[in-house]
Amino acid sequence: MTIRNEDSAKIRVMVVDDSALMRKLISEILKKDPELDVVSTAMDGSFALGKIPHARPDVITMDLDMPRMDGLTALRHIVRDYQIPVVLVSSLTTKGGHLTLDGLALGAVDFVTKPHDAISIHIHEVAQELILKVKTAGRASVSKIRVQHDQQLLLKKPYNAKKDCHEQNIRKVVAIGISTGGPNAISTFLPRIPKDFSAAILIVQHMPEGFTGLFAERLDQICKIRVKEARDGDRLYSGTALIAPGNHHLKVAKVSRDCVAVLSSSVPVNGHRPSVDVLFNSVADEYGADCIGVIMTGMGEDGARGLGRIKMSGGYTMGQSEDSCVVYGMPKIAQEMGHVQEVVSLDNLPERLLSIMSDKSVYSGRAGKAFDVLSEASAKCT
């Protein structure tokens, strides 16, 4: 059963947390925005499930570490039975990080880190982030989230920090930018990339500091290629994916015959650090026609202009299809700007990357330039 209020002027929100103080704080934050309406609160997952049919929320904010019925159990029911978008409110601890990743794997749309108290010096930033993500969740499609039913079994494999990688001078780079719905999308397509993939993969996933390392470690356990959180000076290898660490921009630089990752704490771009635009601009400058840019599910315009920079440099650009995006924002804006050369669904992305890598006429950028010529000719005829 799906409960939605498409005609409601406001987004109806339910707040679930075992702390009365936190329920009050989160509710007060959300009530300050005229587009949000807190219609109910609950002290645990069991109470929340009992209140949903009457409260009819459009979005639920939920802590996961709760007594009686915990958040993960409740989340399974909410996603399966109601398909209501859930934004997790998580503690910034190792335990909280693992629970958050479990929640995202089970179908939560996004998460924010829990404010410590009402007088925290960061409460303003937390409030803005929470409001924005609740609004974004209100437009998200839960049915497009790939719930990782087998995630727990896969994660029983020991982490292998010495997974083989191809230590040769790389000539090709795939740069990926992704936001809301990203953890599930990445966990869907990256395990299908073969270990002998002939390019380095660089990923900017909008995610705060403290979570990207755990996320990379999980991906490494389920992928054939090596996946790790990028560190300053990391060499780029074929068959290896580097994920930008939270609160740091990721760039690349050629040093002698090697190419290395460069981290930066410079100002946020498009409101984000790491920013997709920063990565895309960097790979366009360093690799030109030898890079592929992929912009995926997420809200906002981060990465749209950088994708255009890759296209102008002779690289190839791809955007995730609307029907496979949890939030069709970033790819939509990039496409409206004319920077997406090919639209691809999440299911077809691994095969298309492999096909493009082996098709020199496409990868060299000649297909992209031909695309531009045809587009210009078409425009002159209209």
C-alpha positions, 0 to 999 in steps of 0.5 A: 500500500502506498500512502501519498498526498500529491495534492497537499500544499505542504510535505507532511512529515513524521518524526521518529526518535526514542529521545523526547528532546530529539523529537522536539528539536527535529520537529521545531527545525522542520516546522520553521519551513513553510513547506513542511508540516510535522503531522506526527511523532513516534518514540520507536518503530512500532509506534510509527507503524501504528500511526502511519495509516492515520497520519499519512506522512509524505516523508518520515525522519527516523533514528535507527538505534531505538528500543523495542522495534528498532529503526531497521526493522521498521524501515523494512516495513515502511519501504515494503508496505507503504513506499514512504521516503525515509530520511535517516537521522544518524549519530556520527559514530562508527556504530551509527555509520554502519547502521546508516549504511544498513538503512540506505541498503534497505531503502532509505532515501538519504540521511543527516547526522544528528545534532547534539543539542539545541545550542550546538554551534552547528545547529544552523547547518544541520537544520538547513541540511535536514530541511533540504533533504526532507524536501528532496525526499518528498520528491523522491521515488522509493520504488526506484531504490534498489533494496540490497536484500543480500547485503548482509550476507555479502558483508560477512566476507572479510575486508581485503585491503590487498585486493589486486589492482593493475599497477600500470600507468593509466590512460583512461578515467571514468569520473562519476558524480552522484547524490541522493539515491547514490549509495544504492545505485553505486552498490547496484552497478559497481559490483558488475564492473570486472576486475580487469577494467581498463580504467581508473574510476573516481567517484564523488558521492555527496556524503559527510565526513566519517561515512565515506570511508565506511562506504568505500570499505563496504563496496570493496567487500562486494566488488571485483575491483578494489574500492577505497576512500581516496587519500592525498597522493594516491596513485590512480590504477586501472581496476581501482575506484577511489571515492572522494572523502567527505568534506574534501574535494577530489582532483587529479594531477599528473606527476611525471608518468603517474596520475595521483589523487589530490584532496582539497579543503577549499570552499564548497562548490554548489554548496558541496564539498566534495563537489562533482564539478570540481572532479569533472573539471579536473579530469577534463583538464588532465585527461581530455578525450581520455575520460568518461563523465557520468552524472547520476541520481541526485538533486541540484545542479552539481556536476552539470557544468563540469560534465560540459567541460568534459564534453568540450575537452573531447571526453564522452558524457553520460547521464542516468535515465529518468526512469532509473533515478531516485531523484532526477535532478542532476542528470536532468539539468546536465541534459537541459544544458546540452552536456549529456551525449548519452542517456543510460539506465542504471541496469545498462550502465556497466555494459555501456561503460565496457562497450565504450571503453572498447570502442575507440571511435566513441571513447576518443571523443569523435562520436561526441564531436559528430553528435555536436555537428549533427545537433548544430545542423538540426538546429539550423534546419528548424 
